Amino acid sequence: MLRVWYALKNFFLLLWFPRCWKKARAKRELLRGLVGKQIEISTPFGYLAGELVVVGEDYIELLDEIGADVLVRIAKIETVRSLS
């Protein structure tokens, strides 16, 4: 019974969280809609927040609260949250 439950859970997780989020193109399209807005992103190294300035081919540029430019590889972004 436990194996059936595990298989069903994984099946529904695949439906709700498609693998396309792992692809940089899907992330890039989402991020392009947030240019000029305040966002918070999580990476394996921690959280970053600031205004999204540029979405490049494989990176983004954030302007943080002290005015420093921060470059982040899109492949390293785990989550994105709009703050504005």
Backbone bond lengths (Angstrom), bond angles and torsions (degrees), N, CA, C in turn:
res aa  C-N    CA-C-N  psi(-1)  N-CA   C-N-CA  omega(-1)  CA-C   N-CA-C  phi
1 M - - - 1.452 - - 1.526 110.74 -
2 L 1.316 115.72 -38.79 1.456 119.71 -179.21 1.522 111.46 -64.47
3 R 1.320 117.19 -38.33 1.465 120.99 178.99 1.526 111.35 -65.96
4 V 1.324 116.59 -37.53 1.467 120.43 178.04 1.525 109.44 -64.13
5 W 1.321 116.56 -45.34 1.462 121.10 178.43 1.528 110.76 -60.13
6 Y 1.309 117.43 -43.79 1.463 122.15 179.15 1.529 110.89 -62.02
7 A 1.329 117.17 -42.91 1.466 121.38 179.40 1.527 111.05 -65.28
8 L 1.328 117.62 -42.76 1.465 120.76 177.98 1.525 111.66 -64.44
9 K 1.313 116.43 -42.28 1.464 120.36 179.49 1.524 110.41 -60.75
10 N 1.315 117.31 -46.16 1.464 120.68 179.83 1.522 111.94 -65.13
11 F 1.324 116.87 -37.10 1.458 120.24 177.71 1.521 110.95 -61.00
12 F 1.333 117.32 -46.88 1.456 120.45 -179.32 1.525 112.32 -70.43
13 L 1.314 117.68 -32.10 1.464 119.39 174.81 1.521 111.04 -63.12
14 L 1.316 117.02 -38.86 1.464 120.00 177.66 1.522 111.46 -65.31
15 L 1.328 117.12 -33.49 1.461 119.84 177.76 1.523 111.73 -71.31
16 W 1.323 117.13 -40.79 1.464 120.85 -175.56 1.516 112.96 -80.64
17 F 1.306 118.20 -33.74 1.459 122.46 -177.83 1.522 109.11 -120.33
18 P 1.323 116.96 84.49 1.466 119.12 -176.35 1.518 112.01 -63.76
19 R 1.299 114.31 153.86 1.457 120.26 -178.80 1.517 112.31 -69.96
20 C 1.338 117.58 -12.99 1.461 119.38 -178.29 1.526 111.27 -62.74
21 W 1.352 118.78 -22.19 1.464 120.09 178.67 1.516 110.61 -63.49
22 K 1.312 117.86 -26.23 1.459 121.43 178.70 1.522 111.15 -70.31
23 K 1.313 117.62 -21.23 1.452 120.96 -177.70 1.519 109.97 -82.08
24 A 1.308 115.76 137.52 1.463 120.97 -177.49 1.525 111.51 -62.62
25 R 1.325 118.46 -31.14 1.461 120.64 -177.65 1.526 111.36 -63.58
26 A 1.324 117.64 -42.10 1.459 121.09 178.86 1.521 110.73 -65.00
27 K 1.310 117.05 -41.27 1.464 120.63 177.69 1.522 110.50 -65.15
28 R 1.322 116.24 -42.35 1.463 121.10 -178.05 1.532 110.75 -61.84
29 E 1.320 117.70 -41.94 1.465 121.00 179.22 1.526 110.88 -64.80
30 L 1.317 117.52 -41.07 1.463 120.95 176.57 1.518 110.52 -62.24
31 L 1.321 116.71 -45.76 1.460 121.17 -176.94 1.527 112.24 -67.31
32 R 1.321 118.18 -33.36 1.473 120.43 179.31 1.523 111.34 -61.27
33 G 1.306 117.59 -30.17 1.457 121.12 177.16 1.517 113.33 -75.11
34 L 1.324 117.28 -10.08 1.465 121.48 -177.83 1.526 113.13 -107.62
35 V 1.328 118.33 7.12 1.471 121.06 -179.42 1.528 109.08 -61.36
36 G 1.333 115.59 133.08 1.458 121.97 -179.27 1.516 114.01 89.08
37 K 1.321 117.88 -2.72 1.466 121.92 -179.09 1.520 110.36 -108.00
38 Q 1.323 115.09 159.81 1.458 121.66 175.43 1.527 108.16 -79.66
39 I 1.330 116.76 126.82 1.461 120.80 179.57 1.519 109.96 -133.21
40 E 1.315 114.67 163.11 1.458 122.21 171.64 1.518 106.64 -127.01
41 I 1.323 116.62 131.10 1.461 121.02 178.38 1.517 109.05 -121.79
42 S 1.320 115.12 152.36 1.460 119.37 172.79 1.515 108.01 -115.10
43 T 1.316 114.78 142.80 1.458 123.19 177.68 1.526 107.09 -131.24
44 P 1.317 118.62 172.87 1.463 119.56 175.78 1.527 112.64 -61.84
45 F 1.322 117.02 -14.88 1.463 121.38 -176.12 1.520 113.37 -101.00
46 G 1.334 118.05 -7.18 1.452 121.14 179.06 1.518 111.75 140.06
47 Y 1.345 114.99 -167.42 1.455 122.07 -178.19 1.517 110.16 -102.92
48 L 1.329 115.60 145.58 1.457 122.57 175.32 1.515 107.88 -132.19
49 A 1.332 116.24 142.71 1.461 120.79 177.85 1.516 108.74 -135.50
50 G 1.313 114.97 148.04 1.454 120.42 177.66 1.510 110.77 163.30
51 E 1.337 114.91 -174.73 1.461 120.53 178.66 1.522 109.30 -84.96
52 L 1.313 115.97 129.14 1.461 120.77 178.02 1.522 108.34 -76.78
53 V 1.330 116.10 116.83 1.460 121.60 -174.69 1.525 111.18 -98.03
54 V 1.325 117.18 -49.39 1.465 122.01 -174.11 1.524 109.52 -137.44
55 V 1.329 115.45 140.60 1.464 121.44 169.41 1.516 106.41 -116.55
56 G 1.324 115.95 108.82 1.456 121.33 179.76 1.513 111.34 -91.16
57 E 1.311 115.62 -168.21 1.465 121.37 -179.16 1.531 111.60 -65.03
58 D 1.345 117.15 -41.09 1.462 119.87 -178.72 1.524 112.80 -138.06
59 Y 1.330 117.53 19.02 1.460 121.28 -179.87 1.523 109.95 -149.97
60 I 1.339 115.24 164.26 1.460 121.32 169.69 1.519 108.08 -125.86
61 E 1.312 115.48 159.95 1.458 121.43 176.02 1.517 108.05 -122.51
62 L 1.326 115.20 123.68 1.460 122.32 176.76 1.517 109.34 -109.39
63 L 1.322 116.35 145.22 1.455 122.12 171.71 1.522 105.89 -106.35
64 D 1.344 116.98 108.26 1.465 119.25 -174.36 1.526 111.29 -80.77
65 E 1.335 116.16 -178.38 1.468 121.35 -172.18 1.521 113.91 -66.48
66 I 1.328 118.71 -20.22 1.470 119.80 177.59 1.524 111.93 -97.10
67 G 1.338 116.38 5.10 1.456 120.80 176.70 1.513 115.26 88.40
68 A 1.307 117.58 10.02 1.467 121.22 179.76 1.530 109.86 -87.39
69 D 1.319 115.79 141.15 1.460 121.29 174.74 1.523 109.24 -81.04
70 V 1.324 115.92 131.25 1.459 121.63 179.60 1.526 107.69 -122.43
71 L 1.327 116.59 124.81 1.461 121.97 177.40 1.523 109.15 -102.40
72 V 1.329 116.23 133.70 1.464 121.67 -178.62 1.525 108.09 -133.82
73 R 1.321 116.43 132.37 1.465 120.39 175.33 1.524 109.69 -70.32
74 I 1.315 116.89 133.94 1.462 121.61 -179.12 1.525 110.80 -60.64
75 A 1.311 117.44 -35.24 1.467 120.93 -179.31 1.527 112.22 -63.00
76 K 1.323 118.41 -23.03 1.464 121.87 -178.92 1.525 113.08 -91.35
77 I 1.331 118.42 -6.39 1.463 121.44 -179.12 1.522 108.96 -78.12
78 E 1.331 115.78 126.47 1.466 121.10 179.90 1.524 111.51 -98.00
79 T 1.342 117.35 -45.93 1.463 121.08 178.75 1.516 109.62 -137.65
80 V 1.336 115.20 156.60 1.461 122.28 177.78 1.517 107.35 -133.11
81 R 1.347 115.73 136.31 1.461 120.30 178.26 1.511 108.48 -137.67
82 S 1.320 117.16 129.41 1.457 121.61 177.65 1.526 108.80 -80.80
83 L 1.326 116.35 134.00 1.462 121.04 179.74 1.521 111.95 -102.06
84 S 1.320 117.69 -8.12 1.472 119.67 -178.99 1.505 111.59 -122.66
